[in-house]
Amino acid sequence: IFALENEALYAEQARAIRAERQPLIDALQALSGVRKVWPSEANMVLMRVDDAGKTQAAMKARGVLVKNVSAMHPLLAQCLRLTVGTREENARMLAALKESL
């Protein structure tokens, strides 16, 4: 019932995620140390780095949480899953990632 009563809010959040997703993907692809970024239609982006465990730990130390999905399947080796946020959240995540790679 809550979701139905707040449909406009959820629609705006979805619009904002769609607007921020491609700029985030483009910024990730431009970073040295990011080996691959997969296209996404979701609120998350998958990328491969040289050392997902080290990168995740370094980002956490900088106050940014990302999910290391390397153990979920062999095809996900050295992959991190990032959540698309606001422009400001994405900028903070990118700054932490640059320092962590």
ZINORQUI-V123577 format. One record per backbone hydrogen bond with DSSP energy under -0.5 kcal/mol. NH is the residue of the N-H (numbers start at 1). CO is the residue of the C=O. If there is no record, write none. Layout:
nh-><NH	NH>
co-><CO	CO>
//
This chain:
nh-><5	6	7	10	11	12	13	14	15	16	17	18	19	20	21	22	24	25	26	27	28	29	30	31	31	34	35	35	36	38	45	47	48	49	50	55	56	57	58	59	60	61	62	62	63	64	67	68	69	69	70	72	73	73	76	77	79	80	81	82	82	84	90	91	92	93	94	95	96	97	98	99	100	101>
co-><1	2	4	6	7	8	9	10	11	12	13	14	15	16	17	18	20	21	22	23	24	25	26	27	28	31	33	48	48	46	82	80	36	78	33	51	52	53	54	55	56	57	58	59	60	59	81	66	67	79	79	69	69	70	73	74	76	47	67	45	80	43	86	87	88	89	90	91	92	93	94	95	96	97>
//
